């Protein structure tokens, strides 16, 4: 059953990410594999998802998953409100919400540069805490590395797009955890 779910979910991810997969130097290429890692973690720990729901690891897990669900809501909303649509060709690997004409530094972006990737980090570690093993720990570590690489590649793209204003934004705003990192 898990294999069938993995194959179905992977097919859906490929269908959504097909343009990014053709651009190995784009952030979307690495993001696809980060999503695959999260999918693997969820499937590996599905049997333990609701086991002992009030234990300390489960409570921390649910807290991380809640933050993971909240950050995309805030991030996507702010991109839509403050980003403004960029004109020109839409044939690249970016999604519509990524094609902003303005650098977004307000809302949740005032505190962290990558709320959407931070969400993936929190989701990864929330899924890991459902049941920690050497295998799930290795998958969470690899997924975290892929999320970090995704963010770094996107930073390179943002520097090319927004120049000095993005460099200044980087100096004053943390990547994933407000005021810390």
N, C-alpha and C positions, 0 to 999 in steps of 0.2 A: 504494500500500500504506500509506504514512504517513497519508494522508487518511482511509482506512478505519479505521486504528487510532485516530487522533485522534477520529473520530466515535464509535466504539465506547466508548472510554475516557471521553469526555465524557458519553455517555448513562449510563454507570455512575456517574459523579460526580454527575450530575443526579439519578439515582435515589436515591443516598445522601444528597444535600444538599437535596432538594426543600423541606423545611421551612425551612431557612435562607434559601433563595432568596426566600421570601415575606416575609422580615423584613430589609429593607435596612439597618436600623440595628444588626443583630446581628453579632457577630464572625464567625459562620458564613457570612454573605453574602460577606465579603471573602476568607475562607479558601477558598471554592470557586474564586474566580478565581486565588488563589495556586496552588492545585493545578493549575489549567489551565495556568498559566505553567510549572510544573515539567514537566508533560506535554509541552508544546511544546518545552522545552529537551531533554528526553530524546529526543523524536522527531527533532529537528533534528540532534542529535549521535549518534544511534544507530549510524551507519556508523563512527564513530571510537571507540566505547566500548572496544574491546579493542585498538586500534591502538597499537603501541609501548608496551606495558603497563609497562615499567620506566623510561620517561622521567620526568624530574622533575615535569612538569605532571600526568601520569597518576598518579604516586605520591601527590602532594598530593590529587588528585581522589579516589583510593581511600580515603585517610585521612579526608577530609571525608565521604564516603559511608558509611564505617564508623561514624563518630560519629553521622551522621544516622540510621543503623539502630539504634544502641544507645540513644539518648535516648528514643525512644518506648517502648521496652521498660521502661526505668527509670521514665519518667513515668507511663505507664498503670498500672504495678504500684503505684506510690506513691499514685495517686489511688484505686485500689481498696482498698488497705490502710488509708490514713489519712483518706480523704475522707468516708466514711460516706454512705449514701444520703440524699438530701433527700426529705422527704415532700411531698405535694401534687401538683398537676397536672403532667403530663408533656407537655402539648400545645404547649409552646413549641418554639423551634428548636434547643434543646440536645440533645446526645446523652446517653445514660444516664451515661457516665463523667464528663460535665461537671456533672451535677446532684449536687454534693457538699454535705453539710450542715456540713462542717468545712473551714476554710481549711487547705490542705496546705502545710506549711513544712518538712517533713523530707525525707530522702532527697535526690534530685537537686534538689528544690524548695528545699532549704537554700542552694543555690549560685546557681540561676537561677530567676526567676519563670516563665519560659515555655520549659521544655525541649522541648515538642512543637513550638512555633514555631521554636525554635533549630534543631531537627532539620530543619525545612523550609528554613531559611537554609542550613545546611550541605549539604543535598541539592541545593539550587539551585546553589550555587557549585561543588559537586563535579561536577554535570552540565555546568555551563558549561566547566570546565577540560578536559573531554574534547576539545573543539575550540572555541577562542575565535575569534569573529568579531564584526563590528559588530552583526549581527542577534542572535546568542546573547547578547552583552553587553547589548543593549537589553532583551531578554526577561528576563535575569537581574536587571537593574536594576528593571524594572517589577514583577517577581515579588517582589523584596526589599521594595519599597515596599508592596506588598499585604500581605505578611507582617507588616511593621511596623504598618500600619494595623489589621490583624486583632488584633494584640497590644494596641494602644492601646484599641481598642473593648472588648476583653475586660477590660482594666484598669478601664474605666469601669463595666462590669457588675459586676466584683468589688468595686469600691468601694461600689456600691449594695447589694450582697449582704452584704459582710462589714464594711463601715464602717471604723472606726478601726484595727481589727486588720490590715486589708489595707493601710491607709496606712502603718502601722509596718513591715509586711513590705516594702513598696516602698522604704522608706528604707534598709533594711539589706541588700537583695538586688538584684543586678543583673538586667537583663532577659534577656539572651541569652548573654553570655560571663562566666563566673565572675570576680569581682573587677575586671572591666574595663568591661563595658557591659551 
